[in-house]
Amino acid sequence: MFVINSNIENEIVINKSRFICLLIKVNNEAFINKYLDEIKNTYKDATHYCYSYIIGNTKRFNDDGEPGGTAGMPILNVLENNELTNILCVVVRYFGGIKLGAGGLVRAYTNAVTSCLANVKLNKLIDGKNLTIKFNYDKVKYIDNILKDVKIINKTFDNEIIYSFDISNDSYNQIISNLENNTNDINIIDNIKIEEI
C-alpha cells in the first residue's frame, strides 16, 4: 500500500467543464466532513463535489448529483488501482455547458484523478512499530546518535526526555538493543504500518 507524500491540487478542462482534483492525506474518518466543508467553502460556486476515500479497510464514495456510478466510483477505482490508503480525493466540477454523457463523465473523473496523481510523490507503507522512550538528560547525545536516521515524531522535555518515533521491523532489533541499556522506559506499539521515506 502507498500514501501520498503531501496534499496536492490539479485542474484539467474537458469540454469547457473544469475538474479540480484535490488529494488529501487523512488518517481518521472523523476529519472527512471537515475537509469537505473547507473545499465547498473554497469552491463555493461549483456544480459538484464528488469524492472517494480509503482509510484502512474503509472505502466510501459519493457522486454528489452526477449520474450514479459516473464520478465517485471512478475516483475510487483510480485510488484502488494505485494501491492508495489514508487518502481523500475530491473532484470539484464547474459545469461548462456541454453534457459529457455517462461514459464521458467516467473518463473525465478518471482523468482528473490520474492527472493529479502524476504530480505527487508516493510513500510505501511497510510493517513497523511505534516506540516511546524516556531517558535522562545526560543520555541525549547518545540517544540522538542512535536515532540519527529515524524521524522523531514528538519530543518532550520535562523531568525526563520523551521521544516518540516509528521504525521499520527491519531496523527494530538493532535500534532496540542500543536503546535498552540507555533508557528508563520503552513503550512499544507493535504491528503498525509506517511510511518508508
Secondary structure, DSSP 8 states (H G I E B T S, - for coil): -EEESS-EEEEEEETTEEEEEEEEE-S-GGGHHHHHHHHHHHTTT-SEEEEEEEETTEEEEE-TTS-TTSSHHHHHHHHHHTTB-SEEEEEEEE--S---HHHHHHHHHHHHHHHHHTTS-EEEEEEEEEEEEEE-GGGHHHHHHHTTTS-EEEEEESSSEEEEEEEEHHHHHHHHHHHHTT-SEEEEEEEEEEEE-
